[in-house]
Amino acid sequence: MRKGLWSVVLAGGALALAGCGSPRPMRYYTLEAPATNMHSEEATYPVSLLVGNLSAPHVLRDDRIAYGMTDVEMGLYWEHRWTEPPPEMLETMLVQKLRASGQYKTVQRISSSARGDYILRGHISSLNEVDLPSGVIGRFAVQLELFQPKTGVVVWNQAYSHDEPVNGKKVNDVIEALQKNVDAGLEQLTSGLNQYFAAHLGK
């Protein structure tokens, strides 16, 4: 298993307050960018990509890890948190994966000063634990689209949705399942993006 699959940081300390018990420590988790085979230094596609504007429901814009008790009810762990909100975390992972692929001239986060040929944006529907009668799963669902500012047209879009079984009963086990799910999702989506450019800009 890959080392450092998740990162756990303890915070809050174990200092006892007078007349009170020790507070429960905060635990922080992060997902790593999927491993990518490095390509040659020459970009396959002479385009500049901007990555950003991943929207999400309010509950997934919190740094607290979300869990679902039913299809219509969700909760947030208090002491189990992401190191950054899921949209920001996924944007970072996309940038890292696309850069490491060597397929594109430049890949950077969107900003007021950044300029690019295309903007990769989308919506995260799920990145959370779901407790089902059959067991616990790590659910990840996202849709990406490629917007071309020059024409004002969305030229490509693709969705990914999958429930990954959780092997265990701890939050660490949920994070491991989500890591596996996100790895598979980003691999599928970036492959679809590559296929679009291969069909339209292939050498």
C-alpha positions in Angstrom: 0.0 0.0 0.0 1.3 3.4 -0.8 2.9 5.2 2.1 1.3 8.3 3.3 -2.1 7.4 1.8 -3.5 9.9 4.2 -2.2 12.4 6.6 -3.4 12.6 10.2 -2.5 15.7 12.2 -3.4 15.8 15.9 -4.4 19.2 17.3 -5.9 20.6 20.4 -3.4 18.9 22.7 -4.2 16.8 25.7 -4.0 19.5 28.4 -6.6 18.9 31.1 -8.6 21.9 32.2 -9.3 22.3 35.9 -12.5 20.4 36.7 -12.9 19.1 33.1 -11.8 16.1 31.2 -9.3 16.2 28.3 -10.8 17.5 25.0 -11.1 15.1 22.1 -8.2 15.8 19.7 -8.9 17.1 16.2 -7.7 14.8 13.4 -7.0 16.2 10.0 -6.9 14.1 6.7 -5.9 14.8 3.2 -6.0 12.9 -0.1 -2.9 12.6 -2.3 -2.8 13.2 -6.0 -2.9 10.0 -8.0 0.4 8.7 -9.2 1.0 9.4 -12.9 3.6 8.0 -15.3 5.9 10.9 -16.4 6.0 11.6 -20.2 8.6 13.4 -22.3 9.3 17.1 -21.7 7.6 18.0 -25.0 3.9 18.6 -24.5 1.6 16.4 -26.6 -1.0 19.2 -26.9 0.0 22.8 -27.3 -2.7 24.2 -25.0 -2.7 26.0 -21.7 -5.2 24.7 -19.1 -6.7 26.6 -16.2 -8.2 24.5 -13.4 -10.7 25.9 -11.0 -14.2 26.8 -10.0 -15.2 23.3 -8.7 -18.5 24.0 -7.0 -20.1 21.8 -4.4 -23.1 21.7 -2.0 -22.6 23.7 1.2 -22.0 20.6 3.3 -19.0 19.7 1.1 -17.5 23.2 1.2 -16.9 22.7 5.0 -13.6 21.2 6.2 -15.5 18.8 8.4 -15.8 15.3 6.9 -19.4 14.5 5.8 -21.3 11.3 6.3 -24.7 10.2 5.1 -27.2 8.4 7.3 -29.9 8.2 4.6 -30.3 9.4 1.1 -31.8 12.7 2.4 -29.9 13.2 5.7 -26.2 14.1 6.2 -24.1 15.0 9.1 -20.6 16.4 9.8 -18.0 14.9 12.1 -16.7 17.5 14.6 -13.2 16.1 15.3 -12.5 14.6 11.8 -11.7 17.2 9.3 -10.1 17.7 5.9 -6.9 19.8 5.7 -8.8 22.0 3.2 -12.3 22.0 1.8 -13.0 19.3 -0.8 -13.3 21.7 -3.8 -9.9 23.2 -3.1 -8.4 19.8 -2.5 -9.7 18.3 -5.7 -8.6 21.4 -7.7 -5.0 20.9 -6.4 -5.1 17.2 -7.2 -6.3 17.9 -10.8 -3.5 20.4 -11.3 -0.9 18.0 -10.0 -2.1 15.1 -12.1 -2.4 17.0 -15.3 1.0 18.6 -14.9 2.6 15.3 -14.1 1.1 13.8 -17.3 3.2 16.0 -19.5 0.4 16.2 -22.0 -0.2 20.0 -21.9 1.9 23.1 -22.4 0.9 24.6 -19.1 -1.5 23.7 -16.3 -2.3 26.2 -13.5 -5.0 27.2 -11.0 -7.4 29.8 -12.2 -6.8 33.3 -11.0 -7.5 36.9 -12.0 -4.2 37.1 -13.7 -4.0 33.7 -15.3 -4.7 33.2 -19.0 -5.4 29.9 -20.7 -6.8 28.4 -23.8 -9.3 26.3 -21.8 -10.8 26.3 -18.3 -11.5 22.9 -16.6 -14.3 23.4 -14.1 -17.1 21.3 -12.7 -19.2 20.3 -9.7 -18.6 17.8 -6.9 -21.8 16.1 -5.8 -20.3 13.7 -3.3 -17.1 13.1 -1.3 -18.3 11.5 1.9 -19.0 8.4 3.9 -22.4 6.8 3.5 -23.8 4.3 6.0 -25.9 1.7 4.3 -27.6 -1.4 5.8 -25.2 -3.5 3.7 -22.2 -1.6 5.0 -20.2 1.6 4.9 -19.1 3.1 1.5 -17.0 6.0 0.4 -19.0 7.9 -2.2 -17.4 10.1 -4.9 -19.3 11.8 -7.6 -18.1 14.7 -9.8 -18.7 16.2 -13.2 -16.1 18.1 -15.2 -16.5 20.3 -18.2 -14.0 22.0 -20.5 -14.8 25.6 -21.4 -13.2 27.5 -24.2 -13.2 31.2 -23.4 -12.4 32.2 -27.0 -15.7 30.7 -28.3 -17.7 30.8 -25.1 -18.6 27.1 -25.6 -18.3 24.0 -23.4 -16.5 21.6 -25.7 -16.3 18.6 -23.5 -17.9 17.2 -20.3 -17.8 13.9 -18.4 -19.1 12.6 -15.1 -17.9 10.0 -12.7 -19.8 8.4 -9.8 -18.9 5.4 -7.7 -19.4 3.9 -4.3 -16.3 2.3 -2.9 -16.8 -0.3 -0.1 -15.0 0.6 3.2 -13.0 -2.2 4.7 -13.2 -1.4 8.4 -15.1 0.8 10.8 -12.8 3.7 11.4 -12.7 7.1 9.7 -9.2 6.1 8.5 -10.8 3.2 6.6 -13.3 5.7 5.0 -10.4 8.0 3.9 -8.6 5.0 2.4 -11.8 4.1 0.4 -12.3 7.7 -0.7 -8.6 7.9 -1.8 -9.0 4.8 -4.0 -12.3 6.2 -5.4 -10.8 9.6 -6.2 -7.7 8.0 -7.8 -10.0 6.0 -10.1 -12.2 8.9 -10.9 -9.5 11.3 -11.8 -7.8 8.7 -13.9 -11.0 8.1 -15.8 -11.8 11.8 -16.2 -8.3 12.9 -17.3 -8.1 10.1 -19.8 -11.4 11.3 -21.2 -9.9 14.8 -21.5 -6.9 13.4 -23.2 -9.1 11.6 -25.7 -10.9 14.9 -26.5 -7.7 16.6 -27.3 -6.3 13.6 -29.2 -9.4 13.7 -31.5 -9.2 17.5 -32.1 -5.6 18.5 -31.7 -3.7 15.2 -32.1 -0.4 15.2 -33.8 
